[in-house]
Amino acid sequence: MERFVTIRPKNELVSTYISYYYFHHSDEVEFRKNYVFYPHFKHGFTVYKEGENFRTLFTMNYTRQIPVELKGVFQKIGVAFNPLGMNRFISVPVSELYDPETFSFQHWNPEIFPELKEVFETQDTESKRDLLDAVFEKRFKPNPELNYVEEALEHIFESFGTIQVDELASKIGISRKTLLRHFKKHLCCSIEEYKKVVKFRTSIQGAHNLGLKNLTEVSLYSLYYDQSDFTNRFKELTGQNPSTFFISIQRMGEEDIFWKFDE
């Protein structure tokens, strides 16, 4: 049987930087599923339990459709970090740790393995949540260097990704070049890439959470320039036009997880 459940952190500090956890497993030897996940401004830490070993991954996906294959018996933990969330739990800039090719993430290994083992062995979802809260609370590290990027993200989200880079730098009081350097260092992307993802995810929110009835409403809500811009940006990020995309995705759990499964 396959089971997928989401739950939000309870710890006040942790919940500021982590949006939710999810637990996904199957106990069926013949289980097979392939899915694709799409660009997001949230970043994912994923742990697979493989026998007595753990495989730890971290994704910051702004531009790609990433395929995942699930086979047989598996156990998986997902941690969805809010923007700049992961940066609060590591001791070096995320750009020094991120591997965009393999997504392998070893920063906490093997110290974290006994804690992960306890989470996997615990059955109750709320108890799992509490254990993960403790895992991250003990690793929290204030980072004042993130202040410039944090302020920039506030303006980007407030504008639904429409603010221009020069205006953004002016509002923060730093040069365009310095702001771009901070984005590369702490988010591993350009400002334009980030803005595109914010608009993309805003459109998904409008379609699914606000119940917007047609693509024109979604496009207007997300502040795309026009219908052509809306379609072109979707094709760029998903490989599909908006109508095909919205029909194809499936929401997982109670959070903003939308995957496309192979038929």
Secondary structure, 3 states (H helix, E strand, C coil): CEEEEEECCCCHHHHHHEEEEEEEEECCCCCEEEEEECCCCCEEEEEEEECCEEEEEEECCCCCCEEEEEECCEEEEEEEECCCCHHHCCCCCHHHCCCCCCCECCCCCCCCHHHHHHHHHCCCHHHHHHHHHHHHHCCCCCCHHHHHHHHHHHHHHHCCCCCCHHHHHHHHCCCHHHHHHHHHHHHCCCHHHHHHHHHHHHHHHHHHCCCCCCHHHHHHHCCCCCHHHHHHHHHHHHCCCHHHHHHHEEEECCCCEEEEECC
